[in-house]
Amino acid sequence: MAPTAALAAKDPRCAGKPAARAARFSDTALKGASAAERYTAYVQACALDDVVALTQALVRFKTVSSEAPASKNPEMAAMGRYLETWAKAHGFGFRTVGENDVFELSWGEGTGEPLLGLVFHGDVVPAAGHEWKRAPFKPVVVNGRLHGRGVEDDKGPIASGLVALAMANDLGLKPRGRVLVIIGNGEESDWSGMTKYATTEPKPTHVISVDSGYPVMAAQSGFVAWTLEAPVGPALAAAKEGTIARAVDVNAGEFLTQVPGTATLKLAAVKGQTPETVLAAVKAAIAAEGPARKDLKADVKREGATVVLTTHGNAVHSSVADEGHNALWDLSAVAARLSLEDNGIAAMLRVVSQRFDGDHHGDKLGLAYQDALMGPLLVAPTVLRVKDGAVSLGINMRRPRGEDGPTFNAALDAAAKRVGEETGGQVKEGKGRYVGDPHVADTSGPLVQTLLDIYKRQRKDPDAVPGSIRGGTYARLFPRAVDFGPAFPKEPYTGHAPDESIALETLDLGTRMLAEAVHTLAIAPAPEVKATP
């Protein structure tokens, strides 16, 4: 694919095929420069175009794992064939593990434990077309940013890792042992394939996951999935005087790990009322709620005999829920100002209003706690649906260390009991509770310090320290693994959000830092270990 005009002006040394380019950065062309200096110069001058082009190629494969698992996903199989062809063209080995569960590219020789593993995921979350300004699987560069589903999470990072290794190989550099690029294909849905890989395959000495942020992320919150549900049913009791409408449908969110950007409630007039009176009541409720919510964006319209209320928020990854705006909170607040029949939908909206609205940390549910390193518990109601006569609310939480599993499960039991009592038994806990444990990496050895030193120097941030993320990445499957990128502090993270994008400067710097890590950990001579006297 031809490089896009939106990229920076080309370095003339980057023209031509890889062999010709690499010759311009050889020890003959750059006399007196060390191998590390030549590699750094080559990556800095020429990597970005290659990374963008490879990212675009990978994004075009619609590898949405929630729509079809890796074993049955033709797009995943097609991406595997593409990566195999790419690997062979660049002198790397390739194998598929399981039924497209993991794609593994390898560089270097050796039969024992690999020296370095770079870990990524090739699957992506859904991309609802109505939420995007551009086609999510037709990536483009606009105003210095690359747009498309997966450009940040996690196909841009895959491209950075592959290009960094390819350029080292172009220069004739050789690793001290095998270097693996490990691409799991169920991170957004089913971890079983990658879990089996991490359990049964030889573990690399150093493992770097590129799936969260900088400077170095050495701890991860535990992932929690919790569901509340209620039968829609008839009203629990006779309609009170003044009741104007019945909730007949409700919808919010696209998937569990994204804060909903829109939420919709459909209402039908009860006996004695008309769609016009319901419409007027909803308009009045929006107006009354407005002063308390400066960011409230809501609209209402008639669709035949139904009145439709829609609220608009800011969809973000649920691990950074406090950086977005949950449209479901607003929907529940406006609904709380309406006199509705007391069916299951109305009861669930009351639960959202009373136990979730405005609270990111579970205080209203009686769940809140925090840890000095990992911060507070994060709670986000993300998916509200009506199906088969029942309404369900999917809730995603990210829990820090500080409470063990039994203690946290007991708190969830108490919260469910409280909700049930408050709704007269209408709302109960649904099936499928999952409570994951927090993860803190074993940071012994040179890995964390090496990556931290690279970050401090490249970003000119001498005070940077290892951090913690609320998300869960494949790093937690490898005891000594940490995350290193791709998101920089104080920059918006758009993975899982509509209109996902990444700055070209971020891709460029991330590739350069990853290349330096590869050279330091796997190519440069191993540091001498002095014998103890």
N, C-alpha and C positions, 0 to 999 in steps of 0.2 A: 504494500500500500504506500502511495506517495506521502511523504511527510506533509503535515498540514502547514499552511502559511501562517497560522497563529503562533507557531513556535518561534523561539529566538533565532536570530540570524545564524546560519550554519558556519561551523568551523570548517574551512576547506579540507582539513585533514580527515574529515569524517566521510568524504565522498568515496563511492565505490564499494566493493565487496569487503567482507570482514578481513580477509587476508591482506588486502591492499591498505585498509585503514590501519590495521595493527602494525604494519611495517613502518608507518609514520610515527609510531610510538615505541619502536624497538630500541634496543641498547645501542644500535648503530645510529639511528636517527636522533636519539636523545642521549648523546654521549655524556657520561658522568652521572647520569641519573640512576638511582637505584630502581630495583624492580617495583618496589612499592610506589615510588614517585611516578614511574611510567604508567603503572596501572591506574593510579589516581588521576593522572592527566588524561588518560584515554577515557575513563568513565566520565569525568567532568566535562570533557569536550563532546562526547558522542553518544552517551547513554540515553538521554531523554527521548530523542526521536524513536529509538528502538523500543523503549518502555511504553511510550504512548501507542505505537503501532501494535505491539503485542497485547497491551491491555484492550485495545479496541477489538482485536481479533477474538479474545477470550469473552468479552462482554456480549458479543453477537450470539454466543451459545446461551440459550435460555435455560440455564441449569437451576431451575427453581425446585428445590428438593421437597418442599411441602406439597407440590403438585404431583410429583412422581419420584419415588425413591431412586437412588443411583442405579440399582439393578434393573429398573424398568424405564429409565429415563433416556430416550434416544438422544436428547441434546447432550447429556452427560457422556454417553458413549462417543458421540461425535467429537466432543472436546477432548476426550482421551485419545482418539485417533490423531487429532490435530497436534496434541502435545507429543505424542510418540514420533510423529514426522519431524516436529521441531527439534526434539532431542537428538534424533539421529543426524539431522543436518548440522548440529553444533557439536557433535562428538560426545554425547552423553548417552548413558544407558537409560532404559525405560522399562518399567513393568507395571502391570495392573495387579493390585492385591484385592482378593475377594471379587465380588460382582460389581466392579467399578467403585468399590468402597474407597480405595486409595489409589492415586496415581503417584508413582515414585520415580523420580529422575535421579540419576547418580553420576558422579564425576570422581575420577580417581581410582586407585587400586587398593586392594586389601581385602581380607576375608574376615577379620575380627569385627569388633564394635566400630561403627562409623565414627569419624572424628567430629563431624558437625552435621546437624540436621536443621534445615530451614523449614518451618511448618506453616502451612496455609490451609485455606479451604476453598474449594472450587464451586460450591453451591451458593446460591443467593436466595434472598427472601423475595416474595412476590412484589410485583410492581403494578399497582392498579392504574391502568391507563388514564382514568378520569382525574387522577391526582397529579399527573405529570404534565409539564409544559412541552416536553419533547418525548419522542419515542424512547422508552427506557433501554431497549436492546439494539438501538442504532446509535452508538456512541459518537459524540462530536466534541470538538474543542471550540469553546466560545469564551472570549474575553479572558484568556489565560487559565481557564478551567476545563477539565475533561469531564463530560457529563455522561451518565449511563448507570444502569443498575450493576453494582459490583465494582465500580472504578475505585472505591475506597475499601469496600468490604466484600471480596478480598482479592479481586483480580488484578487491580493495580499493584498491590504488594507482590503477588505471584510474578508479575512481569518484571518488577524491580529485582527480585531474587534471581530469576532466570537470566536476565540480561547481565547482571553483575558477574555471574559465573561464566557466561559465554564470553565476556570480554577478557576475563582472566585466562580462559582457555585459548582465545585468539592470540594472546601475547606469548603463549607457550609456557605459562606458569603452571605448576603442578602442585596439588595439595599433598600434605604429608600423609593423609589417609583419605578414606572415602568421605565425600560430601554429598548429602542427600537433600533433595527438594521433595518434601512430603506434603501431598495435597489430599486432604480428606474431603469427602463429598457429601457429608451429612451434618455439618456443623449447625446448620439452621433448623434441623429437624430431628434426625436420628443419629446419635453418636456411636451406635453399637459397632459399626464397621471400623471406625478409627480407634475405638477403645480396644478392640481385638488386636488391631495392628500394634498399638502402643504396648500391649501386654505381651504379645508373642514375638515380635521382631526385636533384633538386637538394638539396644538403646544407644543413640549417639552420645559421645562424651559431653558435647555442648548442644543445647537445643534452643533455637531462637524462633519464637512465633511472631509473625508480623500481622497482628490482627486487633490491636487496640491503640496504644498511645506511647508517647515518650514522657520522660527520659528513659527509664527502664521500669516496667511494671512487674513487680515480684509477688503480688498478692491479688487474689480474685475473690469477689463475693460469691456466696452460694446462690444458685439459681432456684427459685421457688415458683411453682405453678399451682394456683389455687382457684377453685371454681365455686361459685354460688349459683343456685338455680331455684326456680319456682314454676309450678304449673301456671299457665296463663289463666285458665279457668274462668268461671264467672266471678262477679264481685264477691268478696268474702262476706260482706254484710249488705243489707239493703242500702240503696243509695241515700246519702244524706241530702237534706234540702240544699239546693244550690249547686249540686253536681251538674256539670255541663257536658262532660265528654268521657268516652271510654278509650283507653289506649289499646290500639289493635295491632301495632307493630313497633319495633324499636331496633335500631341498628347503629353500631359504632365500632370503629376499628377494623383493621384488615387482618392482623395476626397478633399473637400474644406478645411479641417483643417490639411492638411499635405503639407508641402513644397515639390514640386516634386523633386525626386531623379534622374529621367531621363526625357528627352524630345526628341521627334523625329519629323523630318520634311521629308516628301517624295516629291521628285522633279521629274518632267518629262521634257525632252528636248523640247524646242519650235522648230518651223519650222526652218530648216537651221542649227540646232545644233544636237549633238549626245549625248547619255549617257556618252560616254568617255569624251567629252568636259565639260559636267556638273560635272562629277566626279573630273576632274582636277581642275575646278574652285572652287569647295567646299574645296578640299585639300588646295588650295592656300589661301582661306579665313580663314581656320583654322590656317594655318601657320602665316598669317598676324595678326590675333587676339591674338595669343599666347603671344607675349611680353607684351600686355596690361593686360593680365589675367594669372597670374602665376599659378592659380588653374584650368585653363581650361583643361577639359578632354573631348575630342570629337573624334568621329570616323565616317567614311563614307564608304559606300559599295554600290555595285550595286545589285539590286534585279530585274533581267530581264531588262526591259526598264526603271525602276525607280531607282533613286539614293536616298539613305536613309542616312540622317545626324542624329546622335544621340549625345547628350551631357549628361554628368554624373555629378550630384551634390551630395548633402548630405541631404537626406530627414529627416525632423524633424517636430515636432508639430508646427503648424502655430503660436501658441502663443509665441514660441521662435524662430521665423523665422530668427532672426539675429544671431542665433547660428548654423545655417545650411548653405547650399549653394544651391541656387535655380538654378536648371538646365535650367529652362526656360529663365532666364537672358542670359545665355551663348548661347542658341539656337538663341535668337533674335539678339544677337551681331554678330554671324557668318552670319546669314541671312542678316543682314544689309550690309554686304560686298559683297553680291551677287546681280546681276542685274536680278530681278524677274519680271514677269508679275504682273501688279498691280491689282490682284484679292483680295477677302476678306481676305484670309489667309495671304497674304503678307502685307496687310494693318494692320491686327491685330498684326503681328510680329513687325511692325514698332512702333505701340503704345507701346508694351512691351519694346522695345529698348529705345524709347524716353521718356516714362513716368513712367517706373518702374525699369529698369535696374540699379542696384547699389543703390537703394533708399529704405530703410526699412520704412521710416517715412512719405511718402506722400508729400515730398517737390515738386517733379516734377509735381504732380497733383494739387498743390495748396491747399492741405488738412492739412498740418502739424500743430500741436499744441502740448502742453505738460502740465503736471501737476506735482507739486513738489513731491507729494506722489506716484502717479501712473505712472509717466514717460511720454514718448512721444507716440503719435499715432503709431501703427504698421500696415504696409500694406504689403500684400503678395499675388501676383498672383499665384494661386495654381492649377487650372484645365483648360486646353486648349483642346478643342475637336471640331471635325467636325461631324455634324449629320444633316440629312435631309436637306442638301444643305446650311447649315449655320455653321459658326465657332463662338464658344463662349469662353469667358475667364471668369472664376470664380475667384473672388477676395475676400479674407478674411481680415478683418481689426479688430483690437482691440483698442477701443477708450477710453481714460481716461476721467475723469470729466474735466470741464473747458470750454466746449461748450455744449449748450443745443441741444436737438434733432432738432428743426427747423433750427438752425444755421448750424449744421453739414449737414443736408439734403440739405440746400441751397448750401453748398460747393460742395457736390456731383453733384448737378444739373449743377453747373458751370464747374466742371471737365468733365462731360459728354458732355456738349456743346463744350468745347474746343477740346476734342478728335474728335468729329464729324466734326468740322470745319477743323481740320488738315488732316482728311482723306477724304475730299470731300464728306462727308455724308455717307461714307461706314460703319463706325463703330458707333453704337449707343448703348445706355443703353438698356439692356434686362429687362425682367420681374423679379419680385421676390426680389426687394430691401428690405433688412431688416436692421434696425438700432436699436440695443439694447442700453439701458442706462447703464452707469457705476453703480456699486453697492459699497457702503461703509457701512459696518455692524454697527449696534448699539452695541458698545462695552462696554456699561455700565454693571455693575455687575462683578462677580468674574471670568467669563469664560476666558477672554483674559489673565488676570494676572495669573490665575492658569496654563494655558497651557504654557505661557511664562516662568514662574518659573520652570516648569518641563523641558522645553527645555534648559534653561540656565544651570541647574544643570547637566542634562544628557550629554550635549555636551560640558560642561565647557566653555560656551560662555556668560560671564556676560554682555556683551554689546548688546546682541540681542534685536531687537525691532520689533514690528508688521510690516508686509510688505503688498505689493499689488501684485496681479498676473494679467497677461494679459488674462488668460483663464477665462472661465465662468463655474462655477460648481453649483451643486444643492444648495450650501450654500446660493446663492442669493435669493432663494425662501423662506428663513426663516429669519426674520428681525434681530435676534440676533446671527445668525450662523457665524462661521469662519471656515477656512480650517486649518488643522493641519496634514501636511505630504501628501504623503509619500516621496517626493524628498527633499534631503538635499541641502543646498546652495553649489554651486561650483561643484556639482556632475552632470554628464550628465543625462538629462531626456529623456527617450527613449519611453515613451508612444506615440502612433500614428506612430512611426518610424518602419522601417523594423528591424527585429532581436531585438524586444523589450526584455529587460531583467532588472533584479533588483538584486543588491548585497544581499547575504544572511545576511550580517551584517546590511544592511539597513532594511530589513524585521525584523530582530531580535530586533534592537533598536527601530524601530517604534512600534512594538508590546509592548515592555516594557513601552514606554512612553504613549501609549494609555491605557494600563492597569493601570498605575498610575493615569491618568486622570479619568478613570472610578471609581477608588477607592476614589479619592479625591472628585469628584463631586457627586457621587451617593451612595457610600457605607459608607464612614467615617461619623461619627456623624456630623450633620449640625452645623456650627459655631453659637455660641450664638449671638443673636442680643441684644445689650444693650439698655435699654430703655432711651429715651432722658429725661434728668432732667427737 
